[in-house]
Amino acid sequence: MSETFDYLIVGAGAAGSVLANRLTESGNARVALIEAGPDLVAQRVPHDIENVFPLSAFNPHYMWSDSKVHWRTVQDSPAVALQQGRNVGGSSSIMGMWALRGTPRDYDEWQEAGADGWGWDDVLPWFCKLEHDIDFEGPFHGKSGPVPIRREKPRDWQPLARAVFTATAKAGFRHIEDMNADFGDGHCSLPISRFETSRASAGLCYLDHATRQRPNLSILPRTEATRLLFDRGRVVGATVLRDDGTIESVRARETVVAAGALRSPSLLLRSGIGPGNELHALGIEVRADLPGVGRNLQNHPILFTTALLRPQGRDAPGWRPAGSTYLRWTSGIEDGPPGDLGLYIRSYLSWHALGRRLASLAPVLMRPDSRGTVRLDPDAPDGAPCVEFAFASNERDLLRLVQGFEFACRLFDAPEVSELCHMPFVMEDAARLMRYNTPSKFNAVRAAAAAAWMDLDPQGGMRVLQHYARLAPLASLRGGGDALLDYIRTSVTGTGHVCGTCAMGRAHDRMAVTAPDGAVHGVPGLRVADASVMPRVPAGNTHIPTIMIAEKLAHAIEKASR
């Protein structure tokens, strides 16, 4: 490609969509946005992406097929699939769109870690800029941003959500009307980025029709960046691989990597930016010795406690968001930070008839101490990286997951909840059952048959499910003994809230990769502008914080160009 752009944006996920919109807004800069996957919404939005339930999360055609991770390490956990969007819109096209910001403490800690200008007071204006909050206004909210945020009204909550609300109120939890402005412990209606009847992904909100028509924006789908290009030490673009096998160069005055917290560090490592000794061992020319690239990997560890719903506990027919309510509380373990535990409340787990009969109360560790790594695979450095989250390697994390599990058990014990559910259980091999979640007529018929069996004979139906997923009743694990600890170590998984692998920090911090303006230390012409730059995972879903980061860094990039 002979044209040289002002900006090359690598990755059209949540962050890349924001950057493309904002950097072309004035009309002065020519921007190329490249995406490894297809542009699914170029002509019309597919039904499963538009759906307010994340139906698209079950469509393998929208994902990276080679995204495998180890929830612990290579030595003690298998490689399992992690949903990562590979399309224009990225993972924002496939996830649940929950819109929790986290807490002020999260961002003040970013600043303390060396991300100057990223404290709560600094980021709040950017949270306000991105949103159109349907329910609230005032100094904590925006009303004119591209992302609509709304909450289901209590009258629309499903039976399980109402039961959990009653049980948690009896347990002393207050109801928080607006968890994005009130940061104490409590129960809330979950904020969700959605239009009234459809999802509001970053790709749809920022790459709308008007933005796509800008003559200074070139969207290049099915174009994967394989290496960064250098000219006398400066990054001047990227080598890209087209779907048809063609290799080209896309050149730009400045390159902004927004490929996500697994793919962004991988691109840097393959290009010679990272731990020098490891790159040298792989035969990669070291362009910048930055030991922090691929380190500091974080995510929210989660456990799934599940139950078969009785008929009176099931949702009404039709589509609805994956969750209506959420609970946040403080563990109090070893001076742990406030709001370090959460509970996801879901009353249907999949698109098919069986999924609509299964509910979960899933405790999630919102402020984990464990840290993982992203490394190139020595046997295939050009392929998918080796990802190890190292969950449950930290004793405080383990103790807090125990507390979350026991809390979920007590909620299932509550009469309001137990009257809606059969005996709760855990799936010791949930991955085996997930194979049947791919939308197809065969899977729909099979799930309907299993659901009908469970309606007629719940115990017999559960025995069939046991064959596929190895079920263990919660009662067999309660009490904090070795059985529970073993279960947590072997069964803990993660959310899609992956971050931290190109963390912001000061130049003298050897583990810092990027400056507060996203510039990669010691590498002119290169920035990272996605969840990779988070020094610490916030105590909320990373979708809205990632959009905030892209908004703030787009402003910094434009300011630097003036």
C-alpha positions in Angstrom: 0.0 0.0 0.0 1.7 3.2 -1.2 -0.3 5.7 0.9 1.2 6.9 4.2 -1.4 7.6 6.8 -1.2 10.0 9.7 -2.3 7.2 12.1 -2.5 3.5 11.8 -4.7 1.8 14.4 -4.1 -1.9 14.8 -7.3 -3.6 16.0 -10.9 -2.5 15.6 -12.3 -3.6 18.9 -13.7 -1.3 21.6 -10.6 0.9 21.8 -9.9 0.9 18.1 -13.4 1.9 17.2 -13.2 4.9 19.6 -9.8 5.9 18.3 -10.9 5.7 14.7 -13.9 7.9 15.4 -12.1 10.6 17.4 -9.0 10.8 15.4 -11.0 11.4 12.1 -13.5 13.8 13.7 -11.7 17.0 12.7 -11.1 15.8 9.2 -7.4 16.8 9.4 -5.8 13.3 9.9 -5.9 10.4 7.6 -6.5 7.2 9.6 -6.2 3.5 8.6 -8.1 1.1 10.9 -7.0 -2.5 10.4 -8.8 -5.5 11.8 -7.9 -9.2 11.4 -11.5 -10.3 11.2 -14.4 -9.4 8.9 -16.5 -6.3 9.0 -19.7 -8.0 10.0 -21.8 -4.9 10.4 -20.7 -3.0 7.2 -24.0 -3.6 5.4 -26.4 -4.6 8.2 -26.1 -5.8 11.8 -26.5 -9.5 12.1 -29.3 -10.6 14.5 -27.1 -12.3 17.0 -24.8 -9.2 17.3 -27.9 -6.9 17.6 -29.5 -9.1 20.2 -29.6 -7.7 23.8 -28.7 -11.2 25.0 -25.1 -11.9 24.0 -26.2 -14.5 21.4 -23.2 -13.6 19.4 -21.0 -15.0 22.1 -21.9 -18.5 20.9 -20.9 -17.9 17.3 -17.4 -19.2 16.6 -17.2 -17.3 13.3 -16.9 -14.0 15.3 -13.9 -15.2 17.4 -10.2 -15.9 17.3 -10.2 -19.7 16.8 -6.7 -20.0 18.4 -7.3 -18.0 21.6 -6.3 -20.5 24.3 -5.4 -19.8 27.9 -4.2 -21.5 31.0 -6.3 -20.4 34.0 -3.3 -21.3 36.2 -0.1 -22.3 34.5 1.1 -24.6 31.7 2.2 -27.1 34.3 -1.1 -27.4 36.2 -4.0 -26.5 34.0 -5.0 -27.3 30.4 -5.2 -24.8 27.6 -8.9 -23.8 27.2 -10.7 -21.5 24.8 -11.2 -17.8 25.8 -13.7 -15.8 23.8 -11.9 -13.0 22.0 -13.7 -11.1 19.3 -12.2 -11.2 15.8 -14.3 -8.7 13.9 -14.9 -5.0 13.4 -16.2 -4.2 16.9 -14.1 -6.8 18.5 -15.1 -8.4 21.8 -17.6 -5.6 22.3 -19.7 -7.4 19.6 -19.9 -10.6 21.6 -19.8 -9.8 25.3 -22.6 -9.0 27.8 -22.2 -5.2 27.6 -22.2 -4.8 31.4 -21.2 -1.2 32.1 -19.7 -1.0 35.6 -16.9 1.6 35.8 -15.2 0.2 38.9 -14.5 2.5 41.9 -12.5 5.8 42.4 -9.9 3.9 44.4 -9.1 1.8 41.2 -8.0 4.9 39.3 -6.3 6.6 42.2 -4.2 3.5 42.4 -3.4 3.8 38.7 -2.0 7.2 39.5 -0.1 6.0 42.5 1.5 3.3 40.3 2.9 5.9 37.9 0.0 6.6 35.6 0.1 10.4 36.2 -3.2 12.1 35.2 -5.3 8.9 35.6 -6.7 9.4 39.0 -10.5 9.3 39.5 -10.9 13.1 39.1 -9.0 12.9 35.9 -10.9 10.0 34.3 -14.4 11.0 35.4 -14.9 13.6 32.7 -14.1 10.9 30.1 -16.6 8.5 31.6 -19.1 11.3 31.3 -18.1 12.1 27.7 -18.6 8.6 26.4 -22.1 7.9 27.8 -25.7 8.8 27.4 -27.0 7.6 30.8 -30.7 7.1 30.3 -31.5 6.8 34.1 -29.3 9.4 35.8 -27.8 12.8 35.4 -25.6 15.2 37.4 -21.8 15.5 37.9 -21.2 11.7 37.6 -22.9 11.2 34.3 -23.1 12.3 30.7 -26.2 12.7 28.6 -24.8 13.3 25.1 -22.2 10.6 24.5 -22.4 7.9 21.9 -22.9 5.0 24.3 -26.4 4.6 25.8 -26.4 3.1 29.3 -29.6 1.9 31.0 -30.7 -0.4 33.8 -33.7 -2.8 33.9 -36.4 -1.6 36.2 -37.3 -3.7 39.2 -40.7 -4.5 37.7 -38.8 -6.2 34.8 -36.5 -8.3 36.9 -36.7 -12.0 36.4 -37.9 -14.1 39.4 -34.4 -15.1 40.5 -33.2 -11.5 40.5 -36.2 -10.5 42.7 -35.5 -13.4 45.1 -31.8 -12.6 45.4 -32.7 -9.0 46.1 -35.0 -10.0 48.9 -32.5 -12.4 50.4 -29.6 -9.9 50.3 -31.8 -7.2 51.8 -32.5 -9.5 54.7 -28.8 -10.2 55.0 -28.2 -6.4 55.5 -27.2 -5.3 52.0 -28.7 -2.0 50.8 -29.9 -1.4 47.3 -27.7 1.0 45.3 -29.6 2.9 42.7 -26.5 3.9 40.7 -23.4 1.8 41.3 -21.4 4.0 38.9 -21.8 6.9 41.3 -22.3 5.2 44.7 -19.3 3.0 45.5 -20.3 1.2 48.7 -21.2 -2.4 49.2 -24.7 -3.4 48.0 -27.1 -4.7 45.4 -27.9 -2.9 42.2 -29.7 -2.9 38.9 -26.8 -3.7 36.5 -25.9 -0.8 34.2 -25.7 -2.1 30.6 -24.6 -0.4 27.4 -27.6 -1.0 25.2 -30.3 0.7 23.1 -33.8 0.0 24.2 -34.1 -3.2 22.1 -30.6 -3.9 20.9 -27.0 -4.0 22.0 -24.8 -0.9 21.9 -21.3 -2.2 21.3 -18.4 0.2 20.7 -18.3 -0.8 17.1 -21.9 0.2 16.6 -21.7 3.3 18.6 -18.5 4.8 17.3 -18.3 3.3 13.8 -21.7 4.4 12.8 -22.8 5.2 9.3 -21.7 8.8 9.5 -18.3 8.0 10.8 -17.8 5.3 8.1 -18.5 7.8 5.4 -15.6 10.1 6.4 -13.2 10.3 3.5 -10.2 10.4 5.9 -11.0 7.0 7.4 -10.0 3.7 5.8 -11.3 0.6 7.4 -9.3 -2.5 6.3 -11.0 -5.7 7.5 -9.4 -9.2 7.2 -6.0 -7.5 7.6 -3.8 -8.8 10.4 -0.7 -6.9 11.7 2.1 -9.4 11.9 5.1 -7.1 12.7 5.7 -3.5 13.3 7.8 -1.6 10.7 10.9 0.4 11.8 12.9 3.1 10.2 16.0 4.2 12.1 14.5 3.1 15.4 11.1 4.7 14.8 7.9 2.7 14.2 6.5 3.7 10.8 3.6 1.3 10.4 3.1 -2.5 10.2 3.5 -5.5 8.0 0.1 -7.0 7.5 -1.3 -10.3 6.2 -4.5 -10.3 4.1 -7.0 -13.1 4.2 -5.9 -14.1 0.7 -2.3 -14.6 1.9 -1.0 -11.3 0.5 1.7 -9.6 2.6 1.7 -5.8 2.5 3.1 -2.8 4.4 0.8 -0.1 5.9 2.8 3.0 6.7 1.9 5.8 9.1 3.4 8.7 10.9 2.2 7.2 14.2 1.0 3.6 15.0 -1.5 3.0 17.7 -1.8 -0.6 18.9 -5.3 -1.5 20.2 -5.4 -5.3 19.6 -6.4 -6.2 23.2 -4.4 -7.3 26.2 -3.4 -10.6 24.7 -2.7 -9.6 21.1 -1.2 -6.2 21.7 1.8 -7.5 23.7 2.2 -10.4 21.3 2.6 -7.9 18.4 5.2 -5.9 20.4 7.1 -9.1 21.3 7.2 -10.3 17.7 8.5 -6.9 16.7 11.4 -7.0 19.2 9.8 -4.9 22.0 9.9 -6.8 25.3 12.1 -8.7 27.7 15.5 -8.6 25.9 16.7 -12.0 27.2 13.6 -13.8 26.1 13.5 -12.2 22.7 17.2 -12.9 22.1 16.5 -16.6 23.0 13.8 -16.7 20.3 16.1 -15.2 17.7 14.2 -11.9 17.6 16.2 -8.7 17.2 15.7 -6.6 20.3 14.4 -3.1 19.4 13.6 -2.1 23.0 14.3 -4.0 26.2 11.1 -3.6 28.1 10.7 -6.4 30.6 7.0 -5.5 31.4 5.6 -6.4 28.0 3.3 -9.3 28.5 3.7 -9.2 32.3 1.2 -7.9 34.8 -1.6 -9.9 33.1 -4.9 -9.6 35.1 -8.5 -10.8 34.9 -11.3 -11.4 37.3 -11.3 -15.0 38.6 -14.8 -16.5 38.8 -16.6 -19.6 40.1 -19.9 -20.9 38.9 -22.5 -22.3 41.3 -25.5 -23.4 39.4 -29.0 -24.8 39.9 -31.8 -26.1 37.8 -34.7 -23.7 38.0 -38.2 -24.8 38.9 -40.9 -23.6 36.5 -41.8 -20.6 38.7 -38.2 -19.5 38.7 -37.8 -19.3 34.9 -37.7 -16.2 32.8 -40.6 -15.3 30.5 -40.0 -16.2 26.9 -38.1 -13.7 24.7 -34.7 -12.2 24.8 -33.3 -10.1 27.7 -29.8 -9.1 28.9 -27.6 -11.8 30.4 -28.0 -10.3 33.8 -30.3 -7.7 35.5 -28.7 -7.3 38.9 -25.4 -7.5 40.6 -24.0 -7.5 44.1 -20.8 -6.0 45.4 -19.2 -6.5 48.9 -16.0 -6.3 50.8 -14.3 -9.5 52.0 -12.4 -7.8 54.9 -9.7 -10.5 54.5 -6.2 -9.3 55.5 -7.0 -5.6 55.0 -8.3 -6.3 51.5 -9.6 -3.3 49.5 -13.3 -2.4 49.7 -15.6 -3.9 47.1 -13.2 -6.7 46.3 -15.9 -9.3 45.7 -18.9 -9.4 43.4 -21.8 -11.7 42.5 -23.2 -12.2 39.0 -26.8 -13.2 39.0 -28.1 -15.0 35.9 -31.3 -16.9 35.3 -30.5 -18.3 31.9 -27.1 -19.3 30.7 -27.5 -20.1 27.1 -29.7 -19.6 24.0 -31.3 -23.0 24.0 -34.1 -24.6 26.1 -31.7 -26.2 28.6 -29.8 -23.0 29.1 -33.0 -21.3 30.0 -33.6 -23.7 32.8 -30.2 -23.2 34.4 -29.3 -20.3 36.7 -26.1 -19.3 38.3 -24.9 -17.2 41.3 -21.3 -16.7 40.3 -18.9 -15.1 42.8 -16.1 -13.1 41.2 -13.0 -11.7 42.7 -13.0 -8.0 41.5 -9.6 -7.0 43.1 -7.3 -10.0 42.5 -3.6 -10.0 43.6 -2.5 -12.8 41.2 -0.6 -11.8 38.1 -0.1 -13.8 34.9 2.0 -13.6 31.7 1.7 -13.5 28.0 4.6 -15.0 26.1 5.4 -16.0 22.6 5.2 -19.7 22.0 8.9 -20.8 21.4 7.6 -23.4 18.9 5.4 -21.0 17.0 6.4 -17.4 17.8 4.2 -16.1 14.9 1.1 -17.9 16.3 -1.1 -17.4 19.3 0.7 -16.5 22.5 1.1 -18.7 25.6 -1.2 -17.2 28.2 -1.0 -18.1 31.9 -3.3 -16.3 34.4 -1.8 -17.9 37.5 -5.2 -17.8 39.3 -5.3 -19.1 42.8 -1.6 -18.8 43.1 -2.0 -16.0 45.7 -3.2 -17.1 49.2 -5.4 -14.0 49.7 -7.1 -14.6 46.4 -7.8 -18.2 47.4 -9.3 -17.2 50.7 -11.5 -14.6 49.1 -12.8 -17.1 46.5 -13.6 -19.4 49.4 -15.7 -16.6 51.0 -17.4 -15.9 47.7 -18.3 -19.6 47.3 -19.7 -19.8 50.8 -21.7 -16.7 50.3 -23.3 -18.1 47.1 -24.2 -21.2 49.0 -25.9 -19.2 51.7 -27.9 -17.4 49.1 -29.1 -20.7 47.6 -30.1 -21.7 51.1 -32.3 -18.6 51.5 -36.0 -19.6 51.3 -36.8 -17.0 48.6 -34.1 -18.5 46.3 -34.5 -22.2 47.3 -38.2 -22.2 46.4 -37.2 -21.3 42.8 -34.3 -23.8 42.5 -33.6 -27.5 42.7 -30.5 -28.6 44.6 -27.5 -26.4 43.6 -24.3 -27.8 42.2 -21.0 -27.1 40.5 -19.9 -28.3 37.1 -16.4 -29.8 37.4 -16.2 -30.1 33.7 -18.2 -27.2 32.3 -16.0 -27.0 29.2 -17.3 -30.3 28.0 -20.9 -29.1 28.2 -20.0 -25.8 26.5 -19.3 -27.8 23.3 -23.1 -28.0 22.8 -23.6 -24.2 22.9 -22.8 -23.6 19.3 -26.1 -22.5 17.6 -27.4 -25.3 15.4 -30.6 -27.2 14.8 -29.0 -30.3 16.1 -27.9 -28.7 19.4 -31.3 -27.0 19.7 -33.1 -30.3 19.4 -30.8 -32.0 21.8 -31.1 -29.3 24.4 -34.9 -29.2 24.0 -35.0 -33.0 24.6 -32.8 -32.7 27.7 -35.0 -29.8 29.0 -38.2 -31.8 28.5 -36.7 -34.7 30.4 -35.8 -32.4 33.3 -39.3 -31.0 33.3 -40.8 -34.4 33.7 -38.1 -35.9 35.9 -35.6 -33.4 37.3 -33.5 -36.0 39.1 -33.3 -38.2 36.1 -32.4 -35.3 33.9 -29.7 -34.2 36.2 -28.2 -37.6 36.0 -27.9 -37.2 32.3 -26.3 -33.8 32.8 -23.9 -35.4 35.2 -22.7 -37.6 32.4 -21.7 -34.5 30.4 -20.3 -32.1 33.0 -19.5 -34.0 36.2 -21.7 -32.3 38.8 -21.0 -32.0 42.5 -23.6 -30.8 44.9 -22.6 -27.6 46.8 -23.1 -29.4 50.1 -20.2 -31.7 49.4 -17.8 -28.8 49.1 -19.0 -26.5 51.9 -17.0 -25.8 55.0 -13.7 -24.5 53.6 -12.0 -27.9 53.7 -9.5 -29.4 51.3 -12.3 -30.5 48.9 -13.3 -26.9 48.4 -9.8 -25.7 48.0 -9.0 -28.4 45.5 -12.2 -27.5 43.6 -11.3 -23.8 43.4 -7.8 -24.5 42.3 -8.9 -26.9 39.5 -12.1 -25.2 38.5 -11.5 -21.4 38.8 -11.9 -19.7 35.4 -11.9 -16.1 34.3 -14.1 -13.5 32.8 -13.3 -11.6 29.6 -11.8 -8.7 31.6 -8.2 -9.2 30.4 -5.8 -6.3 31.0 -2.5 -5.0 32.2 0.1 -6.4 29.8 1.5 -3.1 28.6 1.0 -1.1 31.8 1.3 2.6 32.1 4.0 3.9 34.4 7.0 6.2 34.7 10.0 5.8 32.4 12.3 4.8 35.3 10.0 1.9 36.2 11.5 -1.1 34.4 8.2 -2.9 34.4 6.3 0.0 32.9 5.7 -0.3 29.1 3.7 2.9 28.3 3.7 6.5 29.4 0.5 8.1 30.6 -0.2 9.3 27.0 0.1 5.7 25.7 3.5 6.2 24.1 5.7 3.1 24.4 8.8 3.9 26.4 11.9 4.3 24.2 10.0 3.5 21.0 9.1 6.7 19.0 6.1 6.5 16.7 4.3 3.8 18.8 1.5 3.9 21.3 -0.7 1.3 23.0 -4.3 2.4 23.7 -6.4 -0.4 25.0 -7.0 -2.4 28.2 -3.3 -3.5 28.0 -2.3 -0.1 29.6 -4.3 -0.6 32.8 -1.9 -0.9 35.7 -4.5 -2.7 37.7 -7.9 -4.3 36.7 -10.7 -2.1 38.0 -13.4 -3.5 40.2 -15.9 -3.6 37.4 -16.3 -4.8 33.9 -13.5 -3.6 31.6 -15.7 -2.6 28.6 -16.6 0.9 29.7 -13.1 1.6 31.2 -11.5 0.6 27.9 -13.7 3.0 26.0 -12.8 5.7 28.6 -9.1 4.9 28.0 -9.5 5.3 24.3 -11.4 8.5 24.6 -8.7 10.0 26.9 -5.8 8.8 24.8 -7.4 10.0 21.5 -7.4 13.4 23.0 -3.8 13.1 24.1 -2.8 12.0 20.6 -4.6 14.9 18.9 -3.2 17.3 21.4 0.4 16.1 20.7 -0.1 16.6 17.0 -1.1 20.3 17.2 
